[in-house]
């Protein structure tokens, strides 16, 4: 399922606080985007224990229990981890990865909050989650009856909110600083092939690995850094992250270039640093340039003037990288008014990009 809208982490928490106590909520989202962590955070906020069941590893008897004879009749005894006396949050993770038989076992649990004779304690909350069919994860078609029993929401990665969480949880400063400069690298869609890709979870994993190796506190080889980066995140982002680590001696290089205190790296051996800095510059343009040239502040006017000058300087050092800054790659384009001025001031650069 792909909903026509997505919500951020804070919006999802607000939805859970208002809707989950009265209706079961199902969270859709790519693997590693933070669904499980947000449900656990919600449980902490409402002061309830969280019991997680992994749908892909369940059999029907894990939900409805096994029968026991009592006198002349029998009754099903639900599993101990579900049959609790105090209210709790029941988190059904990977719900759409379980078999149709297991999905059927969830019907009454989700709709009526009961399993056979057992009823969930009053005040309990039921939340489901699963990946989308285009994520390349194990998913099965969810029955229409089950879909209709839940409120559905789709989670998206939000760099600003993730960074706030990352600072609070003391992720490695290289990771937080890199995502601050390249927020567009926090998440990448799952690839069609079997390879690592970037998600909030994989960046957290890279942070843990960097901490274990003492990165930033003691010398570690570039080969180890390469192994850690390429083993955690997408190859394209790993290469950029390595370029970032090489310019750590001047962590504010882009800010210094924008302020006129430094020049673009121009030595042949600095090409990867130049590429990373130019990519960060493009991300800055996409973020800071207004959509309309009307009513621009003096700061925005100064930034625009400085940006055009820097693109011209960059084109003299490396024409291809300068083209990358103004290109429409990855579906993101610079504001139309800015591109009109680039065409006027740097026609050779834009013409080359158009012919490429």
C-alpha positions in Angstrom: 0.0 0.0 0.0 1.2 3.5 -0.8 -0.9 6.2 0.7 -1.2 9.6 -1.0 0.3 11.4 1.9 3.1 10.8 4.5 3.7 12.0 8.0 6.8 12.9 10.0 7.9 11.3 13.2 6.3 14.1 15.4 3.1 14.0 13.4 2.9 10.2 13.8 3.4 10.5 17.6 0.5 13.0 17.7 -1.7 10.6 15.7 -0.8 7.7 18.0 -1.6 9.8 21.1 -5.0 10.8 19.7 -6.2 7.8 17.6 -4.4 4.7 18.9 -6.3 4.7 22.2 -9.6 4.3 20.4 -8.7 2.7 17.1 -6.0 0.3 16.0 -3.3 2.1 13.9 -1.3 0.6 11.1 2.0 2.3 10.2 3.4 1.8 6.7 7.0 2.6 5.9 10.3 1.4 4.4 12.6 -0.9 6.5 14.8 1.1 8.9 12.8 4.3 8.8 12.0 4.1 12.6 8.6 2.6 13.0 9.5 0.3 15.9 11.4 3.0 17.8 8.5 5.4 17.5 6.0 2.9 18.8 8.3 2.2 21.8 8.6 6.0 22.3 4.8 6.3 22.3 4.5 3.5 24.9 7.0 5.4 27.1 5.0 8.6 26.7 1.7 7.0 27.8 3.4 5.0 30.6 2.5 1.5 29.2 4.8 -1.5 28.6 5.3 -2.4 25.0 4.9 -6.1 23.8 6.2 -6.7 20.3 5.2 -9.6 18.1 7.0 -10.2 14.8 4.4 -11.3 12.3 6.8 -13.0 10.0 7.7 -15.4 12.8 4.3 -16.3 14.1 2.0 -19.2 13.7 -1.8 -19.0 14.4 -1.4 -20.8 17.8 1.1 -18.1 18.8 -1.9 -15.8 18.8 -5.0 -17.8 19.7 -3.1 -20.2 22.0 -3.7 -23.9 22.4 -6.9 -25.7 23.6 -7.2 -27.1 27.2 -9.9 -29.4 28.4 -11.9 -28.2 31.3 -14.5 -30.6 32.5 -16.7 -31.6 29.5 -15.6 -28.6 27.3 -12.3 -27.1 26.1 -11.1 -23.5 25.8 -8.2 -21.8 24.2 -5.5 -20.4 26.5 -3.8 -17.4 24.9 0.0 -17.1 25.2 1.4 -15.6 28.5 3.0 -12.6 26.8 -0.4 -11.6 25.4 -2.7 -12.6 28.3 -1.8 -9.8 30.7 -3.8 -8.3 33.6 -2.6 -4.7 33.2 -3.0 -2.5 30.1 -0.2 -2.5 27.6 0.7 -1.5 24.0 0.6 -4.5 21.7 2.8 -3.9 18.7 2.2 -6.2 15.8 5.3 -5.6 13.7 5.6 -6.9 10.1 1.9 -7.7 10.3 1.6 -7.8 6.5 4.5 -10.4 6.3 2.5 -13.1 8.1 0.4 -15.8 6.5 -3.3 -15.5 5.8 -4.0 -17.9 8.7 -2.1 -15.7 11.1 -3.8 -12.6 9.8 -7.2 -14.3 10.5 -6.0 -15.0 14.1 -5.5 -11.2 14.4 -9.1 -10.3 13.3 -10.8 -10.4 16.7 -7.6 -9.1 18.5 -7.6 -6.0 16.3 -11.3 -5.4 16.0 -12.7 -6.5 19.3 -9.4 -6.6 21.4 -10.0 -10.2 22.5 -8.7 -13.7 21.8 -11.3 -16.3 22.5 -12.4 -15.8 26.1 -9.6 -13.4 26.9 -10.1 -9.6 26.5 -7.2 -7.2 26.5 -7.2 -5.1 29.7 -9.1 -1.8 29.4 -6.7 0.9 28.3 -4.6 -1.3 26.1 -3.5 -0.1 22.7 -3.0 -2.2 19.5 -0.6 -0.9 16.8 0.5 -2.7 13.6 3.3 -1.9 11.2 4.7 -3.2 8.0 6.7 -2.5 4.9 5.4 -1.5 1.5 5.3 -3.9 -1.4 7.8 -1.8 -3.3 10.4 -1.9 -0.5 11.8 -5.3 -1.5 10.9 -6.7 1.9 8.9 -9.9 2.7 5.2 -8.8 2.4 2.0 -10.6 1.7 -1.3 -9.2 0.5 -3.3 -8.0 3.5 -6.9 -9.1 3.4 -9.5 -6.3 2.9 -11.2 -7.3 6.1 -8.0 -6.7 8.1 -7.2 -3.4 6.2 -10.7 -2.1 7.0 -10.2 -2.7 10.7 -7.4 -0.2 11.1 -6.5 3.5 10.6 -3.6 3.7 8.2 -0.7 6.1 8.1 2.6 6.3 6.1 5.8 7.4 7.8 8.5 9.4 6.0 12.0 10.3 7.2 12.4 13.8 8.4 16.1 14.9 8.7 15.5 17.8 11.2 13.5 15.6 13.6 15.9 12.7 13.2 18.9 15.0 14.0 17.2 16.2 17.1 16.8 12.5 18.2 20.4 11.8 17.2 21.8 14.6 19.3 19.7 13.5 22.3 20.9 9.9 21.9 24.6 11.0 21.4 25.2 9.5 17.9 28.7 9.9 16.6 29.4 13.5 15.7 30.6 12.6 12.3 27.2 11.1 11.5 25.2 14.1 12.8 27.5 16.6 11.2 27.3 14.8 7.8 23.5 14.6 7.9 23.4 18.2 8.9 25.3 19.0 5.7 23.5 16.4 3.5 20.0 15.9 4.9 19.0 14.4 1.6 21.2 11.4 2.4 19.3 10.3 5.5 17.1 8.0 3.5 17.3 6.3 0.1 14.7 4.0 -1.4 15.6 0.3 -1.1 17.6 -0.8 -4.2 16.5 -3.6 -6.5 19.7 -5.5 -5.8 21.0 -7.0 -2.5 23.1 -4.2 -1.1 23.2 -1.8 1.9 21.2 1.4 1.6 20.7 4.5 3.7 18.0 4.7 6.4 17.9 6.3 9.8 18.6 2.8 11.2 21.7 2.3 8.9 23.1 5.7 9.9 22.6 4.7 13.6 24.5 1.4 12.8 27.4 3.4 11.2 27.5 5.6 14.3 27.7 2.6 16.6 30.5 1.1 14.5 32.5 4.4 14.5 32.2 4.6 18.3 33.4 1.1 18.7 36.5 1.9 16.6 37.1 5.1 18.5 36.8 7.2 15.3 37.7 10.8 16.1 39.5 9.8 19.3 42.2 7.7 17.9 43.7 7.1 14.4 41.9 4.6 12.3 42.9 3.7 8.7 40.9 4.8 5.7 40.5 1.2 4.8 38.6 0.5 8.0 36.5 3.7 7.5 35.7 2.4 4.0 34.6 -1.0 5.3 32.4 0.7 8.0 30.7 3.1 5.6 30.1 0.7 2.6 28.9 -2.0 5.0 26.2 0.3 6.5 24.9 2.8 4.0 24.4 3.1 0.2 27.5 3.1 -1.9 26.9 6.6 -3.2 26.5 8.0 0.2 29.4 6.0 1.6 31.7 7.5 -0.9 30.5 11.0 0.0 30.9 10.2 3.7 34.5 9.2 3.2 35.1 12.4 1.3 33.6 14.2 4.3 36.0 12.5 6.7 39.0 13.5 4.6 38.2 17.2 5.1 37.6 17.0 8.8 40.6 19.2 9.4 38.3 22.0 8.1 34.8 20.9 9.1 33.4 24.3 8.2 35.0 24.4 4.7 31.7 25.2 2.9 30.8 28.0 5.4 34.3 29.5 4.9 33.9 29.3 1.1 30.5 31.0 1.2 32.0 33.7 3.5 35.0 34.3 1.3 37.5 33.0 3.9 38.4 30.0 1.8 38.6 28.8 -1.9 37.3 25.7 -3.6 39.7 22.8 -3.2 41.6 22.8 -6.5 44.4 20.2 -6.2 44.0 16.9 -8.1 44.3 14.9 -4.9 41.5 17.0 -3.4 38.9 16.0 -6.1 36.8 13.9 -3.7 36.7 16.8 -1.2 35.8 19.2 -3.9 33.0 16.9 -5.0 31.6 16.5 -1.5 31.8 20.3 -0.9 30.1 21.0 -4.2 27.3 18.5 -3.4 26.8 20.2 0.0 26.7 23.5 -1.8 24.0 22.2 -4.1 22.0 20.9 -1.1 22.4 24.4 0.5 21.1 26.1 -2.7 18.1 23.8 -2.8 17.3 24.5 0.9 18.1 28.3 1.1 17.1 29.8 -2.3 13.5 31.1 -2.2 11.0 29.8 -4.8 10.3 33.3 -5.9 12.6 36.2 -6.5 10.0 38.6 -5.2 10.4 40.1 -1.8 13.8 38.6 -1.1 15.5 39.7 2.0 18.9 41.4 1.8 20.5 38.2 3.2 18.9 36.2 0.4 20.0 38.7 -2.2 23.6 38.5 -0.9 23.5 34.7 -0.8 22.2 34.6 -4.4 24.9 36.9 -5.6 27.6 34.9 -3.8 26.2 31.6 -5.1 26.5 32.7 -8.7 30.0 33.9 -8.2 31.0 30.6 -6.6 29.4 28.5 -9.4 31.5 30.6 -11.9 34.7 29.9 -9.8 33.8 26.2 -9.6 33.3 25.9 -13.4 36.9 27.2 -13.9 38.2 24.5 -11.6 36.0 21.6 -12.7 33.4 22.1 -15.3 31.7 18.7 -14.7 31.2 19.3 -11.0 29.9 22.8 -11.7 27.3 21.2 -14.0 26.4 18.8 -11.3 25.5 21.8 -9.0 23.0 23.2 -11.4 21.7 20.0 -12.9 18.2 18.5 -12.3 19.5 15.2 -11.1 17.5 13.1 -8.6 14.3 15.0 -9.4 15.4 18.1 -7.5 15.7 21.4 -9.4 16.9 24.8 -8.4 14.3 27.6 -8.5 13.4 28.7 -12.1 14.3 32.3 -11.6 17.8 31.3 -10.4 18.3 29.1 -13.4 17.3 31.9 -15.7 20.1 34.1 -14.2 22.5 31.2 -14.5 21.6 30.9 -18.2 22.2 34.6 -18.6 25.4 34.8 -16.7 26.9 31.4 -17.4 25.4 30.2 -20.8 28.3 27.8 -21.6 27.8 25.9 -18.4 24.0 25.4 -18.8 24.4 24.7 -22.5 26.9 22.0 -21.8 24.5 20.5 -19.2 21.7 20.5 -21.7 23.8 18.7 -24.4 25.2 16.2 -22.0 
